[in-house]
Amino acid sequence: MSRRDLAGAPSTSEPLLRVEELRVEFPTEDGVVHAVDGITYQVLPGRTLGIVGESGSGKTVASLTTLGLTRRQGARISGRILFAGQDLVTLPEDRLRAIRGNDIAMIFQDPLSSLHPLYKVGAQLIEAVRAHRDVPKARARERAIELLALVGIPDPARRVDEYPHEFSGGMRQRAMIAMALANEPKLLIADEPTTALDVTVQAQILALMERLQRELGMAIVIITHDLGVVAEMADDIAVMYAGRIVETASAARLFAAPEHPYTWGLLRSIPRLDGPRAADLVPIPGTPPSLIHRPSGCHFHPRCPYAQPDHARIDPALEPTPDEPSHYVACLLSAQVRRGLWQELAAGRTPARALEAVGQPGAPA
Amino acid sequence: MIRYIIRRLLWGVVLLIVLAVLMFILFRVLPTANPALLRAGRDPQPKLVKEIEVVLGLNKSLPVQCWDYLKEIFLHFDFGYSYYSQESVRSLIAERLPETLSLTVGAAVLWIVAGLSVGIVSALRRHSFLDRALMGGALVAISAPEFWLGLVFLFLFASDIGKFKVFPGAGSYVGLTSDPWKWFTSLIMPWIVLASGSAAVFARLMRGSLSETMNEDYIRTARAKGLKERDVVRQGVRAAINPIVTLFGLEVGVLLGGAILVEVVFDIPGIGELFYKAIQTSDFPVTQGTVLLGSMFIILANIVVDVGYAYLDPRVRYS
């Protein structure tokens, strides 16, 4: 199976969005930033894809590019983004504008800074409706009130005339979601939608998104660094590192049998109630690499406790795992070693002990 | 809000009293010349000088003079009489108000329109040739003093002495009511000269402010909504204007100061020219009266700006 056939889920239906070999580069004075480096994924109608990774892994740039929002930042974009039979990479700006906020909508991390501080919430909703529908203002206003009610804002007829600063954090994100839903999009891209919110409010917003997905039947791409969020929301998960997808599988599979050392690191850095008590939280050592001067070979090797000397030379390809063709991983370790390591880690051992147990030499210091 | 405005107005009056006292002291302690001496003829007799001092009330002690002056202003709105023409300062100023208003209001409109549009164009075409040219021009406009710029304009474009005889030159001013077209053409150069400095300041501020707001998250949201680029820019401009509005009040003072020079250079018989002549002749009541009037405008402009700010930014509320 070639990388072009990569699918996060069995392809029983036509994908709504299909991203192929997408590459986004920003030329800067310090060098070329390789923000997105040849990623391929697809989203099926009504399903949820979670894209997980640290900040600076290119997940936000990838989704902004889907809406053409990186074009004016001087990005060099190649690859294809197929949506409803059109390639969004080459689509002229005015045709792309007709899709933005209409067929594909997006919500962002910080709802306060993402809402215009000087316009009433209602005015911003009305604007979203009227950007794509030729309806009179009064009708658009009714729709705005309807949308606020839909996302669970109390007393929407009054709230519609308030400014964003009069809303609480959770209500602002609800208002952002209402705005995104104004034209009943087929795809909602949510970029860290809960990161700026209190934990209790996070749960409410996620529940709201799930409810709206059921009611409106839209597909969701949720971008987050928080595995807890994708565990709750996503059907399929893609893990990104340094501009690439390093592992992708169904959510159930990824949590049960992760294969990439980076995914292990992410999983072990969140607390679990069902794991052994003795298991400490383990942060991933080091920091995400510069996207200008990326590490040679496997980009993760400088932070990987299991890296072998030749991993600094060889660049791993994203390939299906032996027993599950929809589970892809880009790792130079053999499948057998990976599974052995994960078993040890899942039992609460440290990476060094796990390496000993599977009989592999340790990583060079 | 009403209480806020009343409080600001009362403070404005207090400020004006303080200013009147300061000005009184300033002009008397450091006068350009002794006004009595100036009026005593070519070979002044000490006796005549003394007599003139009595007539002008300069023989009384300074505090008494000052008290009388303030009393007249704030109780009777009487600014005294010109030493020079014997006319009441109030009517001298009132006579010349239309000229100065023509000049300053026109220049203010030009300042804001030109400043903001240049700033917007520059911000949207950042680092382009056009941007560099406009910002280079703005730097020249900020640096050039009005009296120099005025003379350069006259030398280049005046219909009498100019290289290119385009606009009517110095002394061509006519009142709006007598001939609107001539009024307009005679003011084109003075407006440009007076507005250029402030317009350049605003252009640079607007460029910076708009460049910043166009990178804000809510602009990204506006684009993600699928708004037309024109509407996206409108949202950016709306937010970018706010920090600049505050500076409008300050810049009004600069404009009024510049008006004095521009009126002198272009020979427009306005309040600025009146002030200029009064300084030369140590005409205390006129200098004090005109400066007080100017201060009043600046104070009012700042109150208007602060009150207007509450309408421009819903997050600002005065109590």
HADDOCK unambig.tbl for C-alpha pairs under 7 A between the chains (distance, minus, plus):
assign (segid A and resid 97 and name CA) (segid B and resid 226 and name CA) 4.82 0.50 0.50
assign (segid A and resid 98 and name CA) (segid B and resid 226 and name CA) 6.24 0.50 0.50
assign (segid A and resid 100 and name CA) (segid B and resid 224 and name CA) 5.61 0.50 0.50
assign (segid A and resid 100 and name CA) (segid B and resid 225 and name CA) 5.81 0.50 0.50
assign (segid A and resid 100 and name CA) (segid B and resid 226 and name CA) 4.70 0.50 0.50
assign (segid A and resid 101 and name CA) (segid B and resid 224 and name CA) 5.80 0.50 0.50
assign (segid A and resid 101 and name CA) (segid B and resid 225 and name CA) 4.10 0.50 0.50
assign (segid A and resid 101 and name CA) (segid B and resid 226 and name CA) 5.22 0.50 0.50
assign (segid A and resid 105 and name CA) (segid B and resid 224 and name CA) 6.86 0.50 0.50
assign (segid A and resid 105 and name CA) (segid B and resid 225 and name CA) 7.00 0.50 0.50
assign (segid A and resid 106 and name CA) (segid B and resid 224 and name CA) 6.54 0.50 0.50
assign (segid A and resid 113 and name CA) (segid B and resid 217 and name CA) 5.57 0.50 0.50
assign (segid A and resid 113 and name CA) (segid B and resid 218 and name CA) 6.06 0.50 0.50
assign (segid A and resid 114 and name CA) (segid B and resid 217 and name CA) 4.65 0.50 0.50
assign (segid A and resid 114 and name CA) (segid B and resid 218 and name CA) 4.13 0.50 0.50
assign (segid A and resid 114 and name CA) (segid B and resid 221 and name CA) 5.99 0.50 0.50
assign (segid A and resid 115 and name CA) (segid B and resid 218 and name CA) 5.03 0.50 0.50
assign (segid A and resid 116 and name CA) (segid B and resid 218 and name CA) 5.18 0.50 0.50
assign (segid A and resid 118 and name CA) (segid B and resid 313 and name CA) 6.09 0.50 0.50
assign (segid A and resid 118 and name CA) (segid B and resid 314 and name CA) 6.44 0.50 0.50
assign (segid A and resid 128 and name CA) (segid B and resid 225 and name CA) 5.74 0.50 0.50
assign (segid A and resid 131 and name CA) (segid B and resid 226 and name CA) 6.36 0.50 0.50
assign (segid A and resid 131 and name CA) (segid B and resid 227 and name CA) 5.58 0.50 0.50
